[in-house]
């Protein structure tokens, strides 16, 4: 209880009077203190970290459904040897995909056998649900319950078989559910509740978009997820800028979508009309095979579609380099003049001069580039740009998803002593944080990321067509490919060179020193301190750069102070990484880093009851369970307890007068 001398300041008294409006007497305040102290002693909820999803919605959805193995592990812990492995697999698959699994059973099982299966399964699901809900208050569990079965589930969760009468009561509930034909709906509700309670907080460390085909589906999942925070990735920023009307980033988004033949995301999911671009590309590059622009990926395309996408890919790429050139010319503070390459092309020799060296070009067909004015769009290109831009800024679905990114997202997040960001912190070669000039001011570390975030938000939400708006839009583009961008973190982006120059030395992109120095514990501790965290107990969690497991690289850096969880969700990276991604679990026992094998398909996962093969890479477990009192929300709850104890003292000592019963 409060042990002060009772000499409250004027501000403290003012606050207590406000608090007394809610807690009018000692009894109500004491009841809340008891409640909050009980919550402080509950085990902390499970946090789930994922990164670099890159449009792979099926894999992402499955990892959410199985909570990176949490649910499967719970089934094993609860039932042990009392269930065969095949029964555990079947139960896990049911929890992941209840509707599909129940439909399959209805088609294959005898009705009499199915009724017995319902009884057994309902009892098992109740048992699992009791365990996964045990770390939450009844109030929190109640809020998570599906409304149509809330009362029944709550009754079953608090069944304790303390008497034969009670046992008959609960058994009758289950029999009645089956007799009324509600078993499928009830089982589905229970399975989704287990999924919901298995993970308390989801952290997404950026790069939801590009490469894979279903980014919009992922955004739908995140928009409706019960509790999620997002750290923006460079690919997300590109879409955020495109949605705000940045012409350079619109071109970039379309270039990547054509590169991976993911036009359904653009046309079907977001309703963006690509007919103007397709018509223009087919006309301008009619006789050009566009060999350097053939789409990648597993998408099966007809020859006609394949050739059309290649031409669209080239047309939008040229437009992108023009639009980027305009930004570089009007923003000398970006110091990106070395990326002005269109004016370095020698159309007679068929070469391009890069940093004083002439390189042969693999393609010299540029019907829309005027050598005397290479960065200006032709009238036809401008017409295409205007139409496509209008589609982007007026796409309701796209704008809805981008608002989700702004609402739930940020440049970095600090949560329960973990510092999360997608890329890196600009750093000097000696390990000190780099001072960066940004919009006329100089910033370091946390202050720099805060300034970047303010500009990202201003660029999107400021609808006025002003110079300030255009400046913000240009800085959003800079975050995609600028040297001091925390989301990019390389000296230059060599997209042009990769398309047109054979010499692979020109393809190299030198990383910021952060990506090497983050292996050093002292450097990571310095970063944590700069963000106001205790360097001894905190961690950094990164995405962005795939961990090349096949080459022996470890996702654990700096003696366990930093985790990199981009291990290759994207199929485009899996040959390079050797796995299909890392996820991180932080529960009341500690931190678990999990690696995943490639996900085959949802159909196979259901029909053959195949889960993603996952393995624990690292453990940082504590002897004492981590309680709510040890978390960020625990600090806030303890503050509330302290204030309420002051209020009780004030009532007891006549400083404030009690009201009501």
Secondary structure as GFF3:
##gff-version 3
##sequence-region A 1 661
A	DSSP	alpha_helix	10	22	.	.	.	ID=ss1
A	DSSP	alpha_helix	26	40	.	.	.	ID=ss2
A	DSSP	beta_strand	47	50	.	.	.	ID=ss3
A	DSSP	alpha_helix	57	66	.	.	.	ID=ss4
A	DSSP	three_ten_helix	67	69	.	.	.	ID=ss5
A	DSSP	alpha_helix	70	79	.	.	.	ID=ss6
A	DSSP	three_ten_helix	80	82	.	.	.	ID=ss7
A	DSSP	alpha_helix	85	96	.	.	.	ID=ss8
A	DSSP	alpha_helix	98	108	.	.	.	ID=ss9
A	DSSP	alpha_helix	111	133	.	.	.	ID=ss10
A	DSSP	alpha_helix	138	144	.	.	.	ID=ss11
A	DSSP	three_ten_helix	147	149	.	.	.	ID=ss12
A	DSSP	alpha_helix	150	157	.	.	.	ID=ss13
A	DSSP	alpha_helix	164	179	.	.	.	ID=ss14
A	DSSP	alpha_helix	183	198	.	.	.	ID=ss15
A	DSSP	beta_strand	201	204	.	.	.	ID=ss16
A	DSSP	alpha_helix	215	223	.	.	.	ID=ss17
A	DSSP	beta_strand	228	231	.	.	.	ID=ss18
A	DSSP	alpha_helix	234	244	.	.	.	ID=ss19
A	DSSP	alpha_helix	247	259	.	.	.	ID=ss20
A	DSSP	alpha_helix	263	264	.	.	.	ID=ss21
A	DSSP	pi_helix	265	269	.	.	.	ID=ss22
A	DSSP	alpha_helix	275	284	.	.	.	ID=ss23
A	DSSP	three_ten_helix	291	293	.	.	.	ID=ss24
A	DSSP	alpha_helix	303	330	.	.	.	ID=ss25
A	DSSP	three_ten_helix	332	334	.	.	.	ID=ss26
A	DSSP	three_ten_helix	337	339	.	.	.	ID=ss27
A	DSSP	three_ten_helix	342	344	.	.	.	ID=ss28
A	DSSP	beta_strand	345	346	.	.	.	ID=ss29
A	DSSP	beta_strand	351	354	.	.	.	ID=ss30
A	DSSP	beta_strand	357	360	.	.	.	ID=ss31
A	DSSP	alpha_helix	379	393	.	.	.	ID=ss32
A	DSSP	alpha_helix	396	408	.	.	.	ID=ss33
A	DSSP	beta_strand	409	410	.	.	.	ID=ss34
A	DSSP	beta_strand	412	415	.	.	.	ID=ss35
A	DSSP	beta_strand	418	421	.	.	.	ID=ss36
A	DSSP	beta_strand	435	438	.	.	.	ID=ss37
A	DSSP	beta_strand	441	444	.	.	.	ID=ss38
A	DSSP	alpha_helix	445	461	.	.	.	ID=ss39
A	DSSP	alpha_helix	467	481	.	.	.	ID=ss40
A	DSSP	alpha_helix	495	500	.	.	.	ID=ss41
A	DSSP	three_ten_helix	504	507	.	.	.	ID=ss42
A	DSSP	alpha_helix	514	517	.	.	.	ID=ss43
A	DSSP	alpha_helix	521	530	.	.	.	ID=ss44
A	DSSP	beta_strand	539	542	.	.	.	ID=ss45
A	DSSP	three_ten_helix	549	551	.	.	.	ID=ss46
A	DSSP	beta_strand	556	557	.	.	.	ID=ss47
A	DSSP	three_ten_helix	558	560	.	.	.	ID=ss48
A	DSSP	beta_strand	562	564	.	.	.	ID=ss49
A	DSSP	three_ten_helix	571	573	.	.	.	ID=ss50
A	DSSP	alpha_helix	574	577	.	.	.	ID=ss51
A	DSSP	beta_strand	582	587	.	.	.	ID=ss52
A	DSSP	beta_strand	590	596	.	.	.	ID=ss53
A	DSSP	alpha_helix	602	607	.	.	.	ID=ss54
A	DSSP	beta_strand	614	621	.	.	.	ID=ss55
A	DSSP	three_ten_helix	628	630	.	.	.	ID=ss56
A	DSSP	alpha_helix	632	652	.	.	.	ID=ss57
###
